[in-house]
């Protein structure tokens, strides 16, 4: 017999796996209600019900969504990290050439397969993705599909490009009218419950060298290249399950989220060394007309000044790499000249980097791998 999310939550509190948090109670009740509708015949269908969980990192949003997903009957839900979902969407769109209203076609297909879709780390920064997502979500709701999502920001802040924000406003309105939103406002970061029992971030070169010597056995190769999505990636050392790369090759060179997905699928441990201090004072530069966000132009005819730090592109890739390894529970090791707390303390990506800091910190705890 299936148990509701609140029962799974209670069991974990009793065993000491998690701590009871009053700030999670209302969201847990809403997830129970949605679970009842999805799990039992005869419960009236409420097409407006979905759940949106938002707040600072480590407040239990993903944990609650995972409890909800685990409680569902087999086959009626789909749970994905948001950037995985968008990657799958782009690939499927490439197969719908000639199909009228391809996003509605995809939404109908998804709704036939599952009743609820769970997004982890919901965030939209690209206008092309924003427009695709808006049409798809409307199609999913029209097909009677439910949505559960976690995010670090409220629904109103999902897309913050000021020049093109109005184009995503209709989707914001739909989400705010269809989803019950819960702010996890507690001060406790639950990721730090478990004590750190393994060092993974090194600033002492000799200590890092000792760790590398013990990590790699005799059956490893030094300084070569591997092919990742048809492009060469230099490495410093690799074995069957461990890859060690320089930061500039993993994050400064042009890499995509798909590259990091592939690496996390092939290796159980990824080592990144020679990470510089990534902070930098943002500077103003002009982007060419019609190239905003690297996607669809805004329709603006004037030139635009954009604030950007010298390392920001590399920081975005580093965030994506850590997110992917965290999502797949891959072990990571890091070597830098500066402490983790000082790695990125000034720049336009401070909000996004808070999650990276928290995740690297959690990777040191006993509960990360096990």
PETA-V548081 format. One record per run of one state. SS is the DSSP state (~ for helix, > for strand, _ for the rest). FROM is the first residue (numbers start at 1). TO is the last residue. If there is no record, write none. Layout:
ss=SS from=FROM to=TO
ss=SS from=FROM to=TO
//
This chain:
ss=_ from=1 to=4
ss=~ from=5 to=15
ss=_ from=16 to=21
ss=~ from=22 to=39
ss=_ from=40 to=50
ss=> from=51 to=55
ss=_ from=56 to=60
ss=~ from=61 to=71
ss=_ from=72 to=76
ss=> from=77 to=81
ss=~ from=82 to=93
ss=_ from=94 to=101
ss=~ from=102 to=113
ss=_ from=114 to=115
ss=> from=116 to=120
ss=_ from=121 to=126
ss=~ from=127 to=142
ss=_ from=143 to=145
ss=> from=146 to=151
ss=_ from=152 to=154
ss=~ from=155 to=157
ss=_ from=158 to=164
ss=~ from=165 to=178
ss=_ from=179 to=179
ss=> from=180 to=184
ss=_ from=185 to=189
ss=~ from=190 to=192
ss=_ from=193 to=195
ss=> from=196 to=196
ss=_ from=197 to=200
ss=> from=201 to=202
ss=_ from=203 to=204
ss=~ from=205 to=215
ss=_ from=216 to=220
ss=> from=221 to=228
ss=_ from=229 to=230
ss=> from=231 to=238
ss=_ from=239 to=241
ss=> from=242 to=246
ss=~ from=247 to=252
ss=_ from=253 to=256
ss=~ from=257 to=266
ss=_ from=267 to=268
ss=> from=269 to=275
ss=_ from=276 to=282
ss=> from=283 to=287
ss=_ from=288 to=291
ss=~ from=292 to=294
ss=_ from=295 to=303
ss=> from=304 to=308
ss=_ from=309 to=311
ss=~ from=312 to=327
ss=_ from=328 to=330
ss=> from=331 to=336
ss=_ from=337 to=339
ss=~ from=340 to=342
ss=_ from=343 to=349
ss=~ from=350 to=362
ss=_ from=363 to=364
ss=> from=365 to=365
ss=_ from=366 to=370
//
